[in-house]
Amino acid sequence: MVRKEFIYRGKSIAELKGMSLKEFAVLLPSRQRRTLLRGLNEQNKKLLEDARTKTNVKTHCRDMIIIPELVGKSVKIHNGKEWVQVMVMAEMLGHYLGEFVQTRKKVVHSAPGIGATRASAALSVK
């Protein structure tokens, strides 16, 4: 089975990695483009420096836009309670890091608690 080469807006991943941040921003949707053209904040700059040197990076920057430089890196993103490891792939380009780490879990109820009425205690619990 032949794996198809990844293309983002007509550019291969090698071409994207060779571009500057401003050239890459032109290919993005408007919100991401405006954010990148405004410039990265200090936390985002620190994340990029760490990603260049380290293999496994921890970050609270859920608002960082995934750029070609981050592709192939392993990033641990904080979801408010714990660190969730995410492998950044080419298909994630242009999205925010926070989109790939959920901050809320599904609500799971157990048996009725103390002080519950007799009627609620009779209900079956799955």
DSSP file (Angstrom, degrees, kcal/mol; ACC not computed):
  #  RESIDUE AA STRUCTURE BP1 BP2  ACC     N-H-->O    O-->H-N    N-H-->O    O-->H-N    TCO  KAPPA ALPHA  PHI   PSI    X-CA   Y-CA   Z-CA
    1    1 A M              0   0    0      0, 0.0     2,-0.5     0, 0.0     0, 0.0   0.000 360.0 360.0 360.0 127.1    0.0    0.0    0.0
    2    2 A V        -     0   0    0      1,-0.0     2,-0.4     0, 0.0     0, 0.0  -0.729 360.0-134.7 -90.2 128.4    1.5    3.3   -1.1
    3    3 A R        -     0   0    0     -2,-0.5     2,-0.2     1,-0.0    -1,-0.0  -0.695  21.2-125.0 -84.9 131.1    1.2    6.2    1.4
    4    4 A K        -     0   0    0     -2,-0.4     2,-0.2     1,-0.1    -1,-0.0  -0.530  26.5-112.4 -76.0 138.2    0.0    9.4   -0.1
    5    5 A E        -     0   0    0     -2,-0.2     2,-0.3     1,-0.1    -1,-0.1  -0.472  34.0-110.7 -71.6 139.7    2.3   12.4    0.5
    6    6 A F        -     0   0    0     -2,-0.2     7,-0.7     2,-0.0     2,-0.4  -0.539  35.8-173.8 -75.0 132.6    0.8   15.1    2.7
    7    7 A I  E     -A   12   0A   0     -2,-0.3     2,-0.5     5,-0.2     5,-0.2  -0.997   9.5-166.9-128.4 129.3   -0.1   18.4    1.0
    8    8 A Y  E >  S-A   11   0A   0      3,-2.9     3,-1.5    -2,-0.4    -2,-0.0  -0.957  79.0 -26.2-118.3 112.8   -1.2   21.6    2.7
    9    9 A R  T 3  S-     0   0    0     -2,-0.5    -1,-0.1     1,-0.3     3,-0.1   0.859 127.9 -48.0  52.3  40.8   -2.7   24.2    0.4
   10   10 A G  T 3  S+     0   0    0      1,-0.2     2,-0.4     0, 0.0    -1,-0.3   0.491 118.0 108.2  85.1   3.2   -0.6   22.9   -2.5
   11   11 A K  E <   -A    8   0A   0     -3,-1.5    -3,-2.9     4,-0.0    -1,-0.2  -0.919  63.3-130.8-117.1 140.1    2.7   22.7   -0.5
   12   12 A S  E  >  -A    7   0A   0     -2,-0.4     4,-2.3    -5,-0.2    -5,-0.2  -0.370  31.9-105.8 -79.4 166.9    4.5   19.6    0.7
   13   13 A I  H  > S+     0   0    0     -7,-0.7     4,-2.0     1,-0.2     5,-0.1   0.838 121.4  54.8 -64.9 -32.7    5.7   19.3    4.3
   14   14 A A  H  > S+     0   0    0      2,-0.2     4,-1.1     1,-0.2    -1,-0.2   0.907 109.4  47.0 -66.2 -41.3    9.4   19.9    3.1
   15   15 A E  H  > S+     0   0    0      1,-0.2     4,-0.6     2,-0.2     3,-0.2   0.894 111.3  52.0 -65.5 -39.7    8.4   23.2    1.4
   16   16 A L  H >< S+     0   0    0     -4,-2.3     3,-0.9     1,-0.2    -2,-0.2   0.887 106.4  52.8 -65.1 -38.8    6.4   24.3    4.4
   17   17 A K  H 3< S+     0   0    0     -4,-2.0    -1,-0.2     1,-0.2    -2,-0.2   0.779 106.7  54.6 -68.1 -25.0    9.4   23.7    6.8
   18   18 A G  H 3< S+     0   0    0     -4,-1.1    -1,-0.2    -3,-0.2    -2,-0.2   0.607  92.9  93.3 -81.7 -12.7   11.5   25.9    4.5
   19   19 A M  S << S-     0   0    0     -3,-0.9     2,-0.1    -4,-0.6    -3,-0.0  -0.399  77.8-116.8 -79.8 156.3    9.1   28.8    4.7
   20   20 A S     >  -     0   0    0     -2,-0.1     4,-2.1     1,-0.1     5,-0.2  -0.381  34.7-102.5 -79.5 170.5    9.3   31.7    7.1
   21   21 A L  H  > S+     0   0    0      1,-0.2     4,-1.9     2,-0.2     5,-0.1   0.866 122.4  50.6 -64.1 -36.7    6.5   32.2    9.7
   22   22 A K  H  > S+     0   0    0      2,-0.2     4,-1.1     1,-0.2    -1,-0.2   0.879 109.8  49.5 -70.5 -37.6    5.1   35.1    7.6
   23   23 A E  H  4 S+     0   0    0      1,-0.2     4,-0.5     2,-0.2     3,-0.3   0.891 112.9  47.5 -67.2 -38.3    5.0   33.1    4.4
   24   24 A F  H >< S+     0   0    0     -4,-2.1     3,-1.3     1,-0.2     4,-0.5   0.868 104.0  61.8 -68.7 -35.9    3.3   30.2    6.2
   25   25 A A  H >< S+     0   0    0     -4,-1.9     3,-1.1     1,-0.3    -1,-0.2   0.813  93.1  64.5 -61.3 -30.8    0.8   32.5    7.8
   26   26 A V  T 3< S+     0   0    0     -4,-1.1    -1,-0.3    -3,-0.3    -2,-0.2   0.805 100.0  52.8 -62.9 -28.7   -0.5   33.5    4.3
   27   27 A L  T <  S+     0   0    0     -3,-1.3    -1,-0.2    -4,-0.5    -2,-0.2   0.633  95.8  89.7 -81.3 -14.0   -1.7   29.9    3.8
   28   28 A L  S <  S-     0   0    0     -3,-1.1    66,-0.1    -4,-0.5    65,-0.0  -0.318  87.7 -91.0 -84.1 162.8   -3.7   29.8    7.0
   29   29 A P     >  -     0   0    0      0, 0.0     4,-2.6     0, 0.0     5,-0.2  -0.245  52.0 -94.8 -63.4 164.8   -7.4   30.7    7.7
   30   30 A S  H  > S+     0   0    0      1,-0.2     4,-2.7     2,-0.2     5,-0.2   0.852 119.5  49.1 -58.4 -45.0   -7.9   34.3    8.7
   31   31 A R  H  > S+     0   0    0      1,-0.2     4,-1.9     2,-0.2    -1,-0.2   0.938 116.8  41.9 -63.9 -45.7   -8.0   34.0   12.6
   32   32 A Q  H  > S+     0   0    0      2,-0.2     4,-2.4     1,-0.2    -1,-0.2   0.886 114.0  53.5 -66.8 -38.0   -4.7   32.0   12.6
   33   33 A R  H  X S+     0   0    0     -4,-2.6     4,-2.6     1,-0.2     5,-0.2   0.935 109.6  47.1 -62.2 -47.1   -3.1   34.2   10.0
   34   34 A R  H  X S+     0   0    0     -4,-2.7     4,-1.6     1,-0.2    -1,-0.2   0.888 111.5  52.0 -62.6 -39.3   -3.9   37.4   12.0
   35   35 A T  H  X S+     0   0    0     -4,-1.9     4,-0.7    -5,-0.2    -1,-0.2   0.927 113.4  42.9 -63.8 -45.6   -2.6   35.8   15.2
   36   36 A L  H >< S+     0   0    0     -4,-2.4     3,-0.7     1,-0.2    -2,-0.2   0.885 112.5  52.1 -69.6 -38.4    0.7   34.7   13.6
   37   37 A L  H 3< S+     0   0    0     -4,-2.6    -1,-0.2     1,-0.2    -2,-0.2   0.794 103.6  59.0 -69.2 -26.4    1.2   38.1   11.8
   38   38 A R  H 3< S-     0   0    0     -4,-1.6    -1,-0.2    -5,-0.2    -2,-0.2   0.758 119.6-110.3 -69.8 -24.3    0.7   39.9   15.1
   39   39 A G    <<  -     0   0    0     -4,-0.7     2,-0.2    -3,-0.7    -1,-0.2  -0.087  29.7 -75.2 108.3 151.7    3.7   38.0   16.5
   40   40 A L        -     0   0    0     -4,-0.1     2,-0.1     1,-0.1    -4,-0.0  -0.548  44.7-126.1 -80.7 145.3    4.2   35.2   19.0
   41   41 A N     >  -     0   0    0     -2,-0.2     4,-2.2     1,-0.1     5,-0.2  -0.282  34.8 -93.1 -81.5 177.3    3.9   36.0   22.7
   42   42 A E  H  > S+     0   0    0      1,-0.2     4,-2.2     2,-0.2     5,-0.2   0.871 124.2  51.9 -62.0 -39.8    6.7   35.1   25.1
   43   43 A Q  H  > S+     0   0    0      1,-0.2     4,-2.2     2,-0.2    -1,-0.2   0.910 110.8  47.9 -64.4 -41.5    5.2   31.7   26.1
   44   44 A N  H  > S+     0   0    0      2,-0.2     4,-2.1     1,-0.2    -1,-0.2   0.885 110.7  51.2 -67.1 -38.4    4.9   30.6   22.5
   45   45 A K  H  X S+     0   0    0     -4,-2.2     4,-2.1     2,-0.2    -1,-0.2   0.904 110.2  49.5 -63.8 -40.9    8.5   31.7   21.7
   46   46 A K  H  X S+     0   0    0     -4,-2.2     4,-2.6     1,-0.2    -2,-0.2   0.891 108.5  53.5 -65.0 -39.7    9.7   29.7   24.7
   47   47 A L  H  X S+     0   0    0     -4,-2.2     4,-2.3     1,-0.2    -2,-0.2   0.911 109.4  48.5 -60.6 -43.2    7.7   26.6   23.5
   48   48 A L  H  X S+     0   0    0     -4,-2.1     4,-1.6     2,-0.2    -2,-0.2   0.896 111.2  49.7 -65.3 -40.5    9.3   26.9   20.1
   49   49 A E  H  X S+     0   0    0     -4,-2.1     4,-1.4     1,-0.2    -2,-0.2   0.926 112.7  47.2 -63.2 -44.2   12.8   27.2   21.6
   50   50 A D  H  X S+     0   0    0     -4,-2.6     4,-3.3     1,-0.2    -2,-0.2   0.879 109.2  54.4 -64.1 -37.8   12.2   24.1   23.8
   51   51 A A  H  < S+     0   0    0     -4,-2.3    -1,-0.2     1,-0.2    -2,-0.2   0.821 105.9  53.4 -67.1 -30.1   10.8   22.1   20.9
   52   52 A R  H  < S+     0   0    0     -4,-1.6    -1,-0.2    -5,-0.2    -2,-0.2   0.866 122.6  26.8 -70.6 -35.1   14.0   22.8   18.9
   53   53 A T  H  < S+     0   0    0     -4,-1.4    -2,-0.2    -5,-0.1     2,-0.2   0.853 116.0  55.7 -98.4 -40.2   16.2   21.5   21.7
   54   54 A K     <  -     0   0    0     -4,-3.3     3,-0.2    -5,-0.2     0, 0.0  -0.550  61.1-147.7 -97.3 159.8   14.2   18.9   23.6
   55   55 A T  S    S+     0   0    0      1,-0.3    19,-1.1    -2,-0.2     2,-0.5   0.804  91.3  38.6 -91.6 -34.2   12.3   15.8   22.4
   56   56 A N  E    S-b   74   0B   0     17,-0.1     2,-0.4    -6,-0.1    -1,-0.3  -0.958  75.3-172.7-123.0 114.3    9.5   15.9   25.0
   57   57 A V  E     -b   75   0B   0     17,-1.6    19,-4.0    -2,-0.5     2,-0.4  -0.870  12.5-151.8-112.9 136.3    8.1   19.4   25.8
   58   58 A K  E     +b   76   0B   0     -2,-0.4     2,-0.3    17,-0.2    19,-0.2  -0.872  25.9 168.8-102.4 139.8    5.6   20.3   28.5
   59   59 A T  E     -b   77   0B   0     17,-2.5    19,-1.8    -2,-0.4    -2,-0.0  -0.999  42.8-160.9-151.3 151.3    3.4   23.4   27.9
   60   60 A H        +     0   0    0     -2,-0.3     2,-1.8    17,-0.2     3,-0.2   0.388  66.2 113.0-100.2  -3.8    0.4   25.3   29.2
   61   61 A C    >   +     0   0    0      1,-0.2     3,-0.9   -18,-0.1    36,-0.2  -0.499  28.3 158.8 -76.2  83.2    0.1   27.1   25.8
   62   62 A R  T 3  S+     0   0    0     -2,-1.8    36,-2.6     1,-0.2    37,-0.3   0.660  70.3  62.7 -77.4 -15.5   -3.1   25.7   24.5
   63   63 A D  T 3  S+     0   0    0     34,-0.2     2,-0.3    -3,-0.2    -1,-0.2   0.311  73.3 120.6 -93.8   9.0   -3.5   28.7   22.2
   64   64 A M    <   -     0   0    0     -3,-0.9    33,-2.0     1,-0.0     2,-0.4  -0.584  62.4-132.0 -74.6 129.9   -0.3   28.0   20.2
   65   65 A I  B     -D   96   0C   0     -2,-0.3     2,-0.5    31,-0.2    31,-0.2  -0.668  24.6-113.9 -82.2 134.9   -1.0   27.5   16.5
   66   66 A I        -     0   0    0     29,-3.0    28,-2.4    -2,-0.4    29,-0.1  -0.578  40.3-175.7 -75.3 120.8    0.7   24.4   15.1
   67   67 A I    >>  -     0   0    0     -2,-0.5     3,-1.9    26,-0.2     4,-0.5  -0.694  41.8 -97.9-112.3 164.9    3.4   25.4   12.6
   68   68 A P  G >4 S+     0   0    0      0, 0.0     3,-0.9     0, 0.0   -51,-0.1   0.771 118.5  66.3 -57.5 -27.0    5.5   23.2   10.4
   69   69 A E  G 34 S+     0   0    0      1,-0.2    -3,-0.0   -53,-0.1   -52,-0.0   0.773  99.9  51.3 -65.2 -25.8    8.4   23.4   12.8
   70   70 A L  G X4 S+     0   0    0     -3,-1.9     3,-2.1     2,-0.1    18,-0.3   0.592  80.9 116.8 -87.4 -11.7    6.4   21.4   15.4
   71   71 A V  T << S+     0   0    0     -3,-0.9    18,-0.2    -4,-0.5     3,-0.1  -0.366  81.0  18.3 -63.9 130.9    5.5   18.6   13.1
   72   72 A G  T 3  S+     0   0    0     16,-2.9    -1,-0.3     1,-0.3     2,-0.2   0.331  99.4 120.2  91.8  -6.2    6.9   15.3   14.3
   73   73 A K    <   -     0   0    0     -3,-2.1    15,-2.6    15,-0.1     2,-0.5  -0.543  61.9-128.7 -89.7 156.8    7.5   16.6   17.9
   74   74 A S  E     -bC  56  87B   0    -19,-1.1   -17,-1.6    13,-0.2     2,-0.4  -0.932  30.0-175.9-105.3 123.3    6.0   15.1   21.0
   75   75 A V  E     -bC  57  86B   0     11,-2.9    11,-3.1    -2,-0.5     2,-0.6  -0.967  20.7-147.1-125.4 133.8    4.3   17.7   23.2
   76   76 A K  E     -bC  58  85B   0    -19,-4.0   -17,-2.5    -2,-0.4     2,-0.4  -0.901  22.1-165.4 -98.8 119.8    2.7   17.3   26.6
   77   77 A I  E     -bC  59  84B   0      7,-2.8     7,-2.8    -2,-0.6     2,-0.4  -0.877  17.6-125.8-110.5 136.3   -0.2   19.7   26.9
   78   78 A H  E     - C   0  83B   0    -19,-1.8     5,-0.2    -2,-0.4    23,-0.1  -0.651  17.7-171.1 -83.6 130.8   -1.9   20.6   30.2
   79   79 A N        -     0   0    0      3,-2.4    -1,-0.1    -2,-0.4     4,-0.1   0.295  61.1 -87.4-102.9   9.8   -5.7   20.1   30.3
   80   80 A G  S    S+     0   0    0      2,-0.3     3,-0.1     1,-0.0    -2,-0.1   0.105 122.6  35.8 107.6 -20.3   -6.2   21.7   33.7
   81   81 A K  S    S+     0   0    0      1,-0.5     2,-0.3     0, 0.0    -3,-0.1   0.607 121.4   4.3-129.3 -40.2   -5.6   18.6   35.8
   82   82 A E  S    S-     0   0    0     -5,-0.1    -3,-2.4     2,-0.0     2,-0.5  -0.894  74.3 -93.5-145.9 171.1   -2.9   16.5   34.1
   83   83 A W  E     -C   78   0B   0     -2,-0.3     2,-0.5    -5,-0.2    -5,-0.2  -0.806  33.5-161.7 -93.3 128.5   -0.4   16.4   31.2
   84   84 A V  E     -C   77   0B   0     -7,-2.8    -7,-2.8    -2,-0.5     2,-0.4  -0.950  15.0-134.0-113.1 124.7   -1.7   14.7   28.0
   85   85 A Q  E     -C   76   0B   0     -2,-0.5     2,-0.4    -9,-0.2    -9,-0.2  -0.624  24.6-176.3 -83.3 131.6    0.9   13.7   25.5
   86   86 A V  E     -C   75   0B   0    -11,-3.1   -11,-2.9    -2,-0.4     2,-0.7  -0.993  20.9-144.8-128.9 130.7    0.2   14.5   21.9
   87   87 A M  E     -C   74   0B   0     -2,-0.4     2,-0.4   -13,-0.2   -13,-0.2  -0.866  26.5-132.9 -92.4 117.0    2.3   13.6   18.8
   88   88 A V        -     0   0    0    -15,-2.6   -16,-2.9    -2,-0.7     2,-0.2  -0.581  28.8-172.5 -77.3 122.6    2.0   16.5   16.4
   89   89 A M    >   -     0   0    0     -2,-0.4     3,-1.7   -18,-0.2     4,-0.2  -0.709  37.6-106.9-113.4 165.2    1.3   15.3   12.9
   90   90 A A  G >  S+     0   0    0      1,-0.3     3,-1.6    -2,-0.2   -19,-0.1   0.806 115.1  64.9 -61.8 -31.2    1.2   17.1    9.6
   91   91 A E  G 3  S+     0   0    0      1,-0.3    -1,-0.3     3,-0.0    -3,-0.0   0.663  93.1  64.2 -67.1 -14.9   -2.6   17.0    9.5
   92   92 A M  G X  S+     0   0    0     -3,-1.7     3,-2.1     2,-0.1   -26,-0.3   0.490  71.9 131.3 -87.1  -4.0   -2.7   19.2   12.6
   93   93 A L  T <  S+     0   0    0     -3,-1.6   -26,-0.2     1,-0.3     3,-0.1  -0.196  72.7  17.6 -54.2 135.3   -1.2   22.2   10.8
   94   94 A G  T 3  S+     0   0    0    -28,-2.4    -1,-0.3     1,-0.3     2,-0.2   0.302 102.9 107.7  87.2 -10.1   -3.0   25.5   11.4
   95   95 A H  S <  S-     0   0    0     -3,-2.1   -29,-3.0   -29,-0.1    -1,-0.3  -0.508  73.8-104.9 -94.1 167.4   -5.0   24.2   14.4
   96   96 A Y  B >   -D   65   0C   0    -31,-0.2     3,-1.1    -2,-0.2     4,-0.3  -0.646  21.0-125.3 -89.3 149.8   -4.5   25.1   18.0
   97   97 A L  G >  S+     0   0    0    -33,-2.0     3,-1.6    -2,-0.3     4,-0.2   0.874 108.6  62.6 -59.6 -37.9   -2.7   22.7   20.5
   98   98 A G  G >  S+     0   0    0    -36,-2.6     3,-1.1     1,-0.3    -1,-0.2   0.690  87.5  71.5 -64.1 -19.7   -5.7   22.9   22.8
   99   99 A E  G <  S+     0   0    0     -3,-1.1    -1,-0.3   -37,-0.3    -2,-0.2   0.732  96.8  51.0 -67.9 -20.6   -8.0   21.4   20.2
  100  100 A F  G <  S+     0   0    0     -3,-1.6     2,-0.4    -4,-0.3    -1,-0.2   0.373 102.9  62.7-101.9   4.0   -6.4   18.0   20.7
  101  101 A V  S <  S-     0   0    0     -3,-1.1     2,-0.2    -4,-0.2    -1,-0.1  -0.949  77.4-141.8-131.7 112.3   -6.6   17.8   24.5
  102  102 A Q        -     0   0    0     -2,-0.4    -3,-0.1     1,-0.1    -2,-0.0  -0.474   8.2-163.2 -74.5 140.7  -10.1   17.8   26.0
  103  103 A T  S    S+     0   0    0     -2,-0.2     2,-0.4    -5,-0.1    -1,-0.1   0.565  72.1  57.2 -98.5 -11.9  -10.6   19.7   29.3
  104  104 A R        -     0   0    0      3,-0.0     2,-0.2     0, 0.0    -1,-0.0  -0.930  68.4-149.2-123.2 145.8  -13.8   18.0   30.3
  105  105 A K        -     0   0    0     -2,-0.4     2,-0.2     1,-0.1    -2,-0.0  -0.658  35.4 -88.6-104.2 165.0  -14.7   14.4   30.8
  106  106 A K        -     0   0    0     -2,-0.2     2,-0.4     1,-0.1    -1,-0.1  -0.517  48.4-111.7 -68.4 138.0  -17.9   12.6   30.3
  107  107 A V        -     0   0    0     -2,-0.2     2,-0.5    -3,-0.0    -1,-0.1  -0.614  35.8-172.7 -76.7 125.3  -20.1   12.7   33.4
  108  108 A V        -     0   0    0     -2,-0.4     2,-0.3    -3,-0.0    -3,-0.0  -0.979   6.4-157.5-122.1 119.7  -20.5    9.3   35.0
  109  109 A H        -     0   0    0     -2,-0.5     2,-0.1     1,-0.1    -2,-0.0  -0.715   6.6-165.9 -96.6 146.2  -22.9    9.0   37.9
  110  110 A S        -     0   0    0      1,-0.3     3,-0.1    -2,-0.3    16,-0.1  -0.177  45.8 -38.3-108.1-154.0  -22.7    6.2   40.5
  111  111 A A  S    S-     0   0    0      1,-0.1    -1,-0.3    -2,-0.1    10,-0.1  -0.209  79.1 -78.9 -66.3 159.9  -25.2    5.0   43.1
  112  112 A P        -     0   0    0      0, 0.0    -1,-0.1     0, 0.0     3,-0.1  -0.288  54.1-128.2 -59.6 145.4  -27.4    7.5   44.9
  113  113 A G    >   -     0   0    0      1,-0.2     3,-1.5    -3,-0.1     2,-0.1  -0.120  37.6 -60.1 -88.5-174.0  -25.7    9.3   47.8
  114  114 A I  T 3  S+     0   0    0      1,-0.2    -1,-0.2    -2,-0.0     3,-0.1  -0.440 122.7  27.2 -66.8 137.1  -26.4    9.8   51.4
  115  115 A G  T 3  S+     0   0    0      1,-0.3    -1,-0.2    -2,-0.1     2,-0.1   0.457  85.8 141.1  90.2   0.9  -29.7   11.7   51.9
  116  116 A A    <   -     0   0    0     -3,-1.5    -1,-0.3     1,-0.1     5,-0.0  -0.409  57.3-102.6 -73.3 154.6  -31.2   10.5   48.7
  117  117 A T     >  -     0   0    0      1,-0.1     4,-1.3    -3,-0.1     3,-0.2  -0.286  27.3-110.9 -73.1 163.3  -34.9    9.7   48.7
  118  118 A R  H  > S+     0   0    0      1,-0.2     4,-1.1     2,-0.2    -1,-0.1   0.840 116.7  58.9 -63.1 -32.9  -36.1    6.1   48.9
  119  119 A A  H  4 S+     0   0    0      1,-0.2     4,-0.5     2,-0.2     3,-0.4   0.901 105.7  46.7 -65.9 -39.9  -37.5    6.4   45.3
  120  120 A S  H >4 S+     0   0    0      1,-0.2     3,-0.5    -3,-0.2    -1,-0.2   0.782 107.2  58.6 -74.0 -24.2  -34.1    7.3   43.9
  121  121 A A  H 3< S+     0   0    0     -4,-1.3    -1,-0.2     1,-0.2    -2,-0.2   0.753 100.1  58.2 -72.8 -23.2  -32.4    4.4   45.8
  122  122 A A  T 3< S+     0   0    0     -4,-1.1    -1,-0.2    -3,-0.4    -2,-0.2   0.627  82.6 104.6 -82.4 -13.3  -34.8    1.9   44.1
  123  123 A L  S <  S-     0   0    0     -3,-0.5     2,-0.2    -4,-0.5    -3,-0.0  -0.396  79.7-110.6 -69.2 144.5  -33.6    2.9   40.6
  124  124 A S        -     0   0    0     -2,-0.1     2,-0.5   -13,-0.1    -1,-0.1  -0.518  27.1-145.8 -75.5 142.4  -31.3    0.5   38.9
  125  125 A V              0   0    0     -2,-0.2   -14,-0.1     1,-0.1   -15,-0.0  -0.935 360.0 360.0-111.3 127.7  -27.7    1.7   38.4
  126  126 A K              0   0    0     -2,-0.5    -1,-0.1   -16,-0.1   -16,-0.1   0.463 360.0 360.0 -87.9 360.0  -25.8    0.6   35.3
